[in-house]
Amino acid sequence: MAVVSDTSPLSYLVLIREVDILSALYGEVTIPPAVEEELLSPDGPDSTRQWIKEAPTWLRVEKASRETPEGLGQETAEKLRALDRGERQAIHLAKATGSGLLIIDERDGRRVGKELDLRITGTLGVLDEAASEGLVDAQRVADRLRKTSFRASSELYQWLVDRHS
């Protein structure tokens, strides 16, 4: 399955030391150049910068062939333009490549992706799928994720743990 990721899921999976589950679940993951740049940002975590500098072979950087996806309505195009560069490029790349999945956490980006008929998941969705496959312990990864700046309600963390208890 072709998978495209935005910045935050990769960053959080690196921070909780579970980024390799992406390869186990999906094989190859593609990111646009803006996501690579965001992961290299000096404002981000050192571990994320180090990881992207030594990116695994299952991670590819690819630019979409067109500047914006074809066939967008004006309202969707405006919403897409309002997103940050990494989100915009990830959505565009997912649409342009016919990706089977876009991994993105940001609410507005998820909405635009859904409007473009993309299949969407986020960090918690990836961890849920990995727990279902027996790749991670849901309680342990939820506890680690809570120690980061990842924003999710207590109910969402509990949902993840309860599904795999």
DOBAVO-163155 format. One record per residue: residue in three letters; z, x, y of N, C-alpha, C in turn. Coordinates in pm, whole numbers, padded with zeros to 5 digits, always signed. Example, Ala and Ser with C-alpha at 12.3 -4.5 7.8 and 13.67 -1.06 7.14 Angstrom:
Ala+00780+01319-00569+00780+01230-00450+00780+01320-00330/Ser+00708+01285-00225+00714+01367-00106+00787+01290+00003/
This chain:
Met+00000+00085-00118+00000+00000+00000+00000+00089+00124/Ala-00089+00059+00217-00093+00133+00344+00024+00087+00430/Val+00102+00184+00477+00222+00154+00556+00218+00236+00684/Val+00248+00169+00795+00258+00235+00926+00402+00216+00975/Ser+00457+00320+01036+00594+00311+01086+00601+00344+01235/Asp+00693+00276+01300+00731+00307+01437+00842+00413+01432/Thr+00889+00455+01544+00984+00565+01556+01123+00533+01501/Ser+01183+00423+01544+01325+00403+01513+01355+00395+01363/Pro+01276+00327+01281+01310+00328+01138+01311+00469+01079/Leu+01213+00550+01115+01211+00687+01064+01334+00764+01112/Ser+01365+00752+01239+01478+00823+01296+01609+00784+01228/Tyr+01632+00654+01211+01757+00610+01148+01764+00648+01001/Leu+01652+00642+00931+01652+00683+00790+01678+00833+00777/Val+01629+00911+00872+01661+01055+00873+01812+01072+00899/Leu+01865+01000+00997+02006+01014+01033+02100+00980+00917/Ile+02062+00883+00834+02149+00846+00721+02108+00918+00592/Arg+02016+01012+00606+01971+01095+00493+01907+01014+00381/Glu+01827+00916+00418+01759+00832+00319+01609+00819+00348/Val+01552+00906+00428+01412+00892+00468+01316+00904+00350/Asp+01355+00975+00246+01265+00993+00132+01244+00865+00052/Ile+01326+00763+00078+01300+00636+00008+01166+00576+00050/Leu+01119+00613+00169+00988+00563+00213+00878+00607+00117/Ser+00882+00731+00078+00784+00784-00017+00800+00717-00153/Ala+00923+00700-00196+00947+00637-00326+00899+00492-00328/Leu+00914+00422-00216+00874+00281-00209+00725+00263-00183/Tyr+00670+00345-00095+00535+00317-00043+00434+00429-00066/Gly+00477+00542-00116+00384+00654-00131+00366+00723+00003/Glu+00256+00694+00067+00225+00756+00195+00262+00665+00312/Val+00311+00724+00420+00343+00651+00543+00264+00716+00656/Thr+00205+00633+00741+00126+00681+00853+00195+00647+00983/Ile+00187+00740+01077+00241+00717+01212+00133+00756+01313/Pro+00135+00691+01429+00043+00732+01536+00100+00853+01611/Pro+00016+00920+01690+00061+01038+01766+00182+01012+01856/Ala+00190+00895+01918+00302+00866+02008+00435+00864+01932/Val+00434+00818+01809+00557+00817+01729+00598+00960+01695/Glu+00501+01042+01660+00532+01183+01635+00593+01246+01760/Glu+00537+01219+01877+00590+01273+02002+00733+01225+02028/Glu+00759+01096+02002+00893+01042+02022+00993+01106+01927/Leu+00953+01132+01804+01041+01196+01708+01072+01341+01748/Leu+00980+01404+01820+00998+01541+01867+01072+01550+02001/Ser+01100+01438+02063+01161+01436+02196+01295+01510+02198/Pro+01316+01593+02301+01445+01661+02314+01560+01564+02339/Asp+01530+01440+02376+01634+01340+02397+01684+01280+02266/Gly+01609+01301+02159+01645+01244+02029+01738+01335+01950/Pro+01779+01288+01833+01870+01367+01749+01803+01495+01697/Asp+01881+01601+01688+01831+01728+01636+01774+01713+01496/Ser+01842+01634+01411+01797+01620+01273+01660+01554+01266/Thr+01633+01461+01355+01503+01395+01356+01394+01493+01402/Arg+01424+01569+01505+01326+01670+01552+01296+01771+01442/Gln+01400+01818+01376+01380+01916+01268+01298+01856+01155/Trp+01326+01731+01121+01254+01665+01011+01105+01653+01042/Ile+01071+01609+01162+00929+01589+01195+00858+01724+01209/Lys+00928+01827+01252+00867+01960+01261+00828+02011+01122/Glu+00904+01970+01022+00878+02010+00883+00841+01886+00802/Ala+00756+01802+00859+00722+01672+00801+00678+01684+00655/Pro+00721+01590+00574+00682+01592+00433+00533+01559+00416/Thr+00480+01594+00302+00337+01572+00277+00301+01424+00271/Trp+00398+01336+00248+00369+01193+00239+00359+01127+00377/Leu+00386+01201+00483+00376+01147+00619+00247+01196+00683/Arg+00167+01102+00731+00041+01136+00798+00045+01089+00941/Val-00015+01167+01030-00031+01126+01169-00178+01091+01185/Glu-00202+00971+01236-00340+00922+01251-00353+00841+01379/Lys-00463+00862+01447-00491+00786+01569-00582+00669+01533/Ala-00555+00553+01590-00643+00438+01570-00778+00466+01634/Ser-00882+00411+01576-01017+00441+01623-01050+00377+01758/Arg-00980+00269+01792-01003+00201+01919-00876+00204+02002/Glu-00890+00186+02132-00775+00189+02222-00685+00066+02202/Thr-00744-00050+02182-00665-00171+02158-00728-00250+02044/Pro-00647-00325+01969-00701-00405+01861-00803-00507+01911/Glu-00899-00538+01829-01001-00636+01865-00945-00778+01853/Gly-01004-00868+01927-00976-01010+01912-00840-01056+01960/Leu-00780-00985+02051-00650-01027+02103-00667-01135+02208/Gly-00582-01235+02202-00576-01329+02311-00510-01261+02430/Gln-00531-01316+02548-00477-01253+02669-00325-01242+02665/Glu-00258-01347+02616-00112-01346+02612-00061-01237+02517/Thr-00123-01225+02400-00082-01122+02304-00113-00983+02359/Ala-00227-00967+02424-00264-00838+02483-00161-00797+02589/Glu-00115-00893+02669-00014-00863+02771+00119-00822+02706/Lys+00157-00892+02600+00280-00857+02529+00269-00717+02468/Leu+00154-00685+02415+00132-00553+02356+00143-00444+02463/Arg+00083-00468+02579+00090-00371+02689+00233-00349+02738/Ala+00319-00450+02724+00457-00441+02772+00546-00355+02681/Leu+00499-00326+02561+00578-00247+02467+00572-00099+02502/Asp+00663-00021+02446+00653+00123+02470+00535+00180+02392/Arg+00497+00300+02429+00375+00361+02376+00377+00375+02224/Gly+00490+00414+02166+00500+00429+02022+00482+00298+01949/Glu+00548+00194+01997+00534+00061+01937+00391+00012+01947/Arg+00333+00028+02066+00194-00015+02089+00098+00054+01992/Gln+00111+00186+01983+00021+00259+01894+00045+00226+01747/Ala+00170+00206+01708+00199+00172+01568+00139+00036+01533/Ile+00155-00061+01620+00097-00194+01596-00054-00185+01590/His-00111-00114+01685-00257-00100+01687-00307-00030+01562/Leu-00242+00076+01520-00283+00149+01401-00271+00061+01276/Ala-00163-00014+01268-00146-00103+01152-00257-00207+01148/Lys-00291-00261+01262-00398-00361+01268-00534-00297+01237/Ala-00562-00183+01296-00691-00116+01281-00716-00067+01138/Thr-00609-00029+01068-00625+00024+00933-00606-00081+00825/Gly-00576-00204+00866-00552-00308+00766-00426-00280+00686/Ser-00328-00221+00750-00204-00183+00684-00140-00302+00614/Gly-00081-00274+00500-00010-00378+00428+00129-00403+00481/Leu+00179-00311+00565+00315-00323+00616+00332-00240+00742/Leu+00400-00298+00841+00441-00227+00962+00593-00224+00963/Ile+00649-00103+00971+00794-00086+00975+00832-00065+01122/Ile+00901-00163+01177+00935-00161+01319+01064-00242+01339/Asp+01152-00192+01423+01281-00259+01446+01284-00343+01574/Glu+01217-00301+01677+01229-00365+01806+01179-00509+01803/Arg+01259-00598+01855+01231-00742+01849+01095-00779+01909/Asp+01066-00729+02029+00939-00764+02093+00820-00710+02014/Gly+00833-00590+01961+00727-00532+01880+00705-00611+01752/Arg+00813-00658+01691+00802-00739+01570+00729-00871+01600/Arg+00761-00929+01715+00695-01055+01754+00544-01036+01771/Val+00506-00930+01840+00363-00904+01861+00296-00876+01727/Gly+00359-00798+01642+00303-00770+01510+00281-00897+01430/Lys+00377-00986+01435+00362-01114+01363+00249-01198+01421/Glu+00236-01196+01555+00125-01269+01618-00010-01215+01574/Leu-00012-01088+01534-00136-01024+01487-00148-01031+01334/Asp-00063-01113+01274-00064-01136+01129-00035-01011+01047/Leu+00048-00924+01100+00091-00807+01026+00216-00841+00946/Arg+00228-00783+00828+00351-00796+00751+00450-00696+00810/Ile+00570-00745+00843+00669-00667+00918+00797-00651+00836/Thr+00855-00533+00846+00992-00511+00801+01053-00410+00897/Gly+01183-00389+00883+01252-00292+00968+01340-00204+00882/Thr+01427-00131+00946+01516-00039+00875+01597-00111+00769/Leu+01658-00224+00805+01739-00297+00707+01652-00352+00594/Gly+01531-00395+00625+01440-00443+00520+01403-00334+00422/Val+01379-00214+00475+01349-00099+00388+01469-00069+00299/Leu+01588-00068+00358+01708-00040+00279+01733-00148+00175/Asp+01704-00273+00209+01716-00384+00113+01621-00363-00005/Glu+01497-00330+00026+01399-00307-00080+01440-00187-00166/Ala+01488-00082-00103+01531+00037-00177+01651+00004-00267/Ala+01744-00077-00218+01858-00117-00299+01812-00203-00417/Ser+01714-00290-00394+01660-00372-00502+01595-00288-00611/Glu+01539-00175-00570+01474-00083-00665+01572+00016-00726/Gly+01700+00008-00687+01801+00099-00739+01794+00239-00680/Leu+01729+00252-00565+01714+00384-00501+01832+00421-00414/Val+01905+00321-00365+02021+00346-00279+02132+00248-00314/Asp+02252+00284-00277+02367+00195-00287+02379+00122-00152/Ala+02368-00010-00154+02365-00088-00030+02490-00067+00054/Gln+02607-00066-00008+02731-00047+00068+02733+00090+00136/Arg+02694+00193+00063+02696+00328+00118+02600+00343+00236/Val+02475+00291+00221+02380+00307+00332+02417+00220+00451/Ala+02475+00103+00424+02521+00018+00535+02633+00089+00612/Asp+02725+00150+00539+02835+00224+00605+02781+00339+00688/Arg+02683+00413+00636+02626+00525+00711+02552+00476+00835/Leu+02476+00368+00819+02398+00315+00931+02489+00266+01043/Arg+02602+00206+01007+02698+00159+01107+02751+00272+01194/Lys+02751+00394+01142+02803+00510+01215+02701+00566+01314/Thr+02580+00511+01313+02477+00554+01408+02473+00456+01525/Ser+02375+00471+01610+02359+00379+01724+02272+00258+01687/Phe+02239+00241+01559+02158+00127+01515+02230-00002+01551/Arg+02155-00095+01610+02215-00220+01653+02179-00333+01557/Ala+02280-00383+01490+02265-00500+01403+02400-00571+01400/Ser+02395-00699+01376+02518-00775+01371+02595-00745+01243/Ser+02722-00772+01245+02805-00756+01125+02751-00842+01012/Glu+02697-00959+01049+02641-01050+00947+02521-00987+00876/Leu+02438-00915+00950+02321-00850+00887+02365-00740+00792/Tyr+02462-00660+00832+02514-00557+00742+02573-00622+00617/Gln+02649-00730+00638+02711-00799+00525+02606-00860+00434/Trp+02498-00913+00492+02387-00969+00414+02332-00862+00319/Leu+02309-00741+00371+02256-00634+00290+02350-00600+00174/Val+02477-00588+00204+02575-00552+00102+02587-00665-00002/Asp+02599-00788+00045+02617-00902-00046+02498-00921-00140/Arg+02379-00894-00093+02259-00911-00177+02259-00817-00297/His+02335-00709-00287+02329-00607-00392+02466-00580-00455/Ser+02558-00675-00439+02693-00659-00498+02694-00709-00640/
